[in-house]
Amino acid sequence: MKTFSKEELNAIAQSVAQDYGADKVFVTSDGQVFLSLNRASLHIASKADECKLNVYEIARVEQSKENKVETAADKQAEKETPLKSESKSQPKSKTKKSKKS
């Protein structure tokens, strides 16, 4: 049975916590993620004959804009996107069309 490093388990747990909107999840060392400690404990007990598993409680980390790595393309897109106040169209000037005879 494959076991994962703490970094791998954290990445798996963060993904599941984000998907389910959970504040915390419980992940076992074989990569299984649970929303309750009881379920994680039951999983560990069912595998007790095969191998020794650990369970870790991992809190969800919110990804804010400050934590996001901004790429050059993101910066360029930000410059090109007009703000709402700037995007209002100016009234077109009325010009008279001359008739050709």
Backbone as CSV, one residue per row, in Angstrom:
resi,resn,N_x,N_y,N_z,CA_x,CA_y,CA_z,C_x,C_y,C_z
1,MET,0.842,-1.173,0.000,0.000,0.000,0.000,0.889,1.238,0.000
2,LYS,0.563,2.180,-0.882,1.364,3.391,-0.993,1.050,4.343,0.149
3,THR,2.100,4.938,0.686,1.920,5.992,1.671,2.479,7.285,1.093
4,PHE,1.947,8.388,1.539,2.291,9.697,0.999,3.085,10.511,2.015
5,SER,3.866,11.456,1.523,4.585,12.372,2.412,3.585,13.371,2.991
6,LYS,3.978,14.074,4.034,3.086,15.059,4.655,2.754,16.181,3.675
7,GLU,3.695,16.548,2.815,3.445,17.586,1.817,2.393,17.129,0.809
8,GLU,2.499,15.874,0.369,1.514,15.326,-0.570,0.135,15.221,0.084
9,LEU,0.116,14.770,1.340,-1.147,14.655,2.062,-1.796,16.019,2.245
10,ASN,-0.986,17.028,2.530,-1.507,18.377,2.703,-2.130,18.884,1.403
11,ALA,-1.475,18.643,0.283,-2.004,19.077,-1.016,-3.328,18.382,-1.329
12,ILE,-3.390,17.085,-1.070,-4.626,16.318,-1.293,-5.733,16.857,-0.386
13,ALA,-5.408,17.057,0.883,-6.386,17.520,1.865,-6.897,18.915,1.521
14,GLN,-6.015,19.805,1.091,-6.433,21.167,0.736,-7.404,21.146,-0.433
15,SER,-7.133,20.303,-1.396,-8.002,20.191,-2.563,-9.406,19.716,-2.167
16,VAL,-9.469,18.693,-1.349,-10.759,18.149,-0.913,-11.491,19.156,-0.022
17,ALA,-10.770,19.791,0.894,-11.394,20.782,1.775,-11.984,21.921,0.954
18,GLN,-11.269,22.349,-0.062,-11.746,23.419,-0.937,-12.991,22.967,-1.699
19,ASP,-12.949,21.755,-2.251,-14.077,21.230,-3.029,-15.351,21.104,-2.194
20,TYR,-15.209,20.696,-0.931,-16.365,20.465,-0.080,-16.683,21.643,0.843
21,GLY,-15.857,22.682,0.805,-16.100,23.837,1.669,-15.922,23.529,3.144
22,ALA,-15.085,22.542,3.448,-14.857,22.135,4.840,-13.751,22.979,5.466
23,ASP,-13.912,23.318,6.743,-12.879,24.073,7.452,-11.676,23.200,7.784
24,LYS,-11.930,21.898,7.975,-10.845,20.956,8.236,-11.249,19.590,7.708
25,VAL,-10.244,18.783,7.403,-10.462,17.408,6.957,-9.478,16.510,7.687
26,PHE,-9.734,15.214,7.608,-8.868,14.221,8.239,-8.342,13.325,7.132
27,VAL,-7.029,13.257,7.025,-6.415,12.483,5.950,-5.548,11.387,6.569
28,THR,-5.656,10.196,5.999,-4.840,9.073,6.481,-3.573,8.989,5.641
29,SER,-2.573,8.330,6.167,-1.275,8.289,5.486,-1.314,7.537,4.161
30,ASP,-2.427,6.842,3.861,-2.556,6.205,2.550,-3.288,7.103,1.542
31,GLY,-3.553,8.369,1.942,-4.114,9.341,1.013,-5.623,9.445,1.002
32,GLN,-6.305,8.747,1.898,-7.762,8.832,1.960,-8.153,10.039,2.809
33,VAL,-9.122,10.814,2.328,-9.540,12.025,3.032,-10.976,11.846,3.531
34,PHE,-11.205,12.292,4.772,-12.511,12.162,5.398,-12.911,13.495,6.020
35,LEU,-14.210,13.734,6.074,-14.718,14.960,6.677,-14.920,14.820,8.179
36,SER,-14.898,13.568,8.690,-15.033,13.360,10.136,-13.935,12.426,10.644
37,LEU,-13.520,12.676,11.865,-12.481,11.862,12.491,-12.954,10.426,12.651
38,ASN,-14.236,10.239,12.947,-14.776,8.896,13.130,-14.581,8.054,11.869
39,ARG,-14.884,8.615,10.730,-14.734,7.866,9.472,-13.272,7.520,9.203
40,ALA,-12.383,8.463,9.485,-10.952,8.203,9.306,-10.493,7.083,10.242
41,SER,-10.977,7.106,11.470,-10.619,6.063,12.446,-11.135,4.693,12.012
42,LEU,-12.347,4.653,11.470,-12.901,3.391,10.972,-12.052,2.850,9.807
43,HIS,-11.594,3.738,8.953,-10.742,3.326,7.824,-9.429,2.738,8.335
44,ILE,-8.837,3.398,9.303,-7.576,2.904,9.881,-7.783,1.532,10.517
45,ALA,-8.882,1.372,11.243,-9.168,0.093,11.901,-9.368,-1.025,10.879
46,SER,-9.975,-0.701,9.743,-10.213,-1.734,8.726,-8.919,-2.171,8.041
47,LYS,-7.896,-1.352,8.099,-6.606,-1.679,7.470,-5.551,-2.122,8.489
48,ALA,-5.923,-2.297,9.728,-4.973,-2.601,10.797,-4.170,-3.872,10.536
49,ASP,-4.773,-4.864,9.894,-4.063,-6.113,9.613,-3.021,-5.939,8.505
50,GLU,-3.271,-5.035,7.579,-2.385,-4.841,6.428,-1.179,-3.971,6.751
51,CYS,-1.425,-2.841,7.405,-0.335,-1.907,7.704,-0.788,-0.924,8.777
52,LYS,0.183,-0.184,9.299,-0.127,0.825,10.313,-0.307,2.162,9.609
53,LEU,-1.482,2.760,9.787,-1.784,4.058,9.184,-1.914,5.120,10.262
54,ASN,-1.591,6.332,9.888,-1.772,7.478,10.775,-2.863,8.363,10.201
55,VAL,-3.470,9.159,11.076,-4.468,10.125,10.618,-3.996,11.519,11.022
56,TYR,-4.189,12.477,10.114,-3.779,13.860,10.352,-4.986,14.768,10.165
57,GLU,-5.143,15.718,11.070,-6.182,16.733,10.932,-5.551,17.924,10.228
58,ILE,-6.135,18.320,9.125,-5.565,19.419,8.338,-6.637,20.478,8.130
59,ALA,-6.310,21.697,8.526,-7.232,22.821,8.363,-7.080,23.406,6.961
60,ARG,-8.193,23.846,6.414,-8.173,24.450,5.076,-7.497,25.815,5.137
61,VAL,-6.671,26.074,4.163,-6.006,27.357,4.046,-6.698,28.119,2.930
62,GLU,-7.200,29.308,3.245,-7.852,30.142,2.237,-6.787,30.737,1.332
63,GLN,-7.052,30.702,0.030,-6.135,31.325,-0.913,-6.667,32.700,-1.227
64,SER,-5.966,33.705,-0.748,-6.388,35.066,-1.018,-5.582,35.604,-2.190
65,LYS,-5.969,36.780,-2.664,-5.279,37.373,-3.805,-3.819,37.668,-3.454
66,GLU,-3.552,37.987,-2.166,-2.175,38.281,-1.759,-1.281,37.046,-1.879
67,ASN,-1.859,35.843,-1.669,-1.080,34.612,-1.725,-0.902,34.098,-3.144
68,LYS,-1.693,34.626,-4.077,-1.641,34.147,-5.451,-0.362,34.641,-6.120
69,VAL,0.275,33.759,-6.837,1.452,34.143,-7.592,0.964,34.797,-8.880
70,GLU,1.369,36.034,-9.075,0.892,36.780,-10.227,1.896,36.654,-11.365
71,THR,1.408,36.266,-12.521,2.272,36.111,-13.683,2.275,37.399,-14.493
72,ALA,3.189,37.489,-15.438,3.255,38.662,-16.306,1.964,38.806,-17.111
73,ALA,1.388,37.686,-17.531,0.136,37.720,-18.292,-1.003,38.277,-17.438
74,ASP,-1.033,37.928,-16.154,-2.051,38.459,-15.249,-1.928,39.976,-15.127
75,LYS,-0.687,40.459,-14.990,-0.459,41.893,-14.861,-0.885,42.626,-16.130
76,GLN,-0.578,42.051,-17.293,-0.938,42.680,-18.561,-2.458,42.712,-18.715
77,ALA,-3.127,41.637,-18.377,-4.579,41.577,-18.482,-5.228,42.596,-17.551
78,GLU,-4.635,42.788,-16.379,-5.150,43.760,-15.418,-5.069,45.172,-15.982
79,LYS,-3.975,45.475,-16.697,-3.796,46.793,-17.298,-4.797,47.024,-18.420
80,GLU,-5.096,45.986,-19.181,-5.960,46.118,-20.344,-7.441,46.123,-19.992
81,THR,-7.807,45.640,-18.812,-9.209,45.571,-18.427,-9.650,46.932,-17.910
82,PRO,-10.630,47.561,-18.567,-11.073,48.884,-18.114,-11.903,48.773,-16.842
83,LEU,-11.833,49.797,-16.027,-12.670,49.866,-14.840,-14.074,50.258,-15.267
84,LYS,-15.056,50.010,-14.435,-16.441,50.320,-14.793,-16.619,51.796,-15.114
85,SER,-16.019,52.662,-14.320,-16.188,54.091,-14.550,-15.529,54.532,-15.861
86,GLU,-14.492,53.834,-16.279,-13.803,54.181,-17.516,-14.476,53.577,-18.734
87,SER,-15.265,52.544,-18.555,-15.828,51.831,-19.686,-17.118,52.447,-20.209
88,LYS,-17.625,53.508,-19.565,-18.841,54.149,-20.057,-18.559,54.758,-21.419
89,SER,-19.454,54.533,-22.329,-19.225,55.057,-23.669,-19.560,56.538,-23.698
90,GLN,-18.760,57.281,-24.424,-18.959,58.708,-24.598,-20.032,58.920,-25.644
91,PRO,-20.877,59.950,-25.469,-21.888,60.191,-26.490,-21.226,60.564,-27.808
92,LYS,-21.742,60.022,-28.876,-21.170,60.285,-30.184,-21.626,61.656,-30.647
93,SER,-20.721,62.372,-31.251,-21.085,63.683,-31.759,-21.920,63.517,-33.026
94,LYS,-22.890,64.378,-33.139,-23.783,64.292,-34.293,-23.177,65.066,-35.463
95,THR,-22.986,64.397,-36.540,-22.470,65.059,-37.727,-23.491,64.919,-38.837
96,LYS,-23.591,65.952,-39.633,-24.535,65.924,-40.740,-23.854,65.287,-41.942
97,LYS,-24.571,64.406,-42.540,-24.045,63.750,-43.738,-24.452,64.598,-44.937
98,SER,-23.513,64.829,-45.790,-23.834,65.609,-46.994,-24.370,64.700,-48.068
99,LYS,-25.353,65.242,-48.784,-25.965,64.457,-49.867,-25.216,64.730,-51.151
100,LYS,-24.927,63.693,-51.879,-24.276,63.844,-53.185,-25.362,63.926,-54.247
101,SER,-25.209,64.890,-55.164,-26.203,65.026,-56.225,-25.744,64.427,-57.509
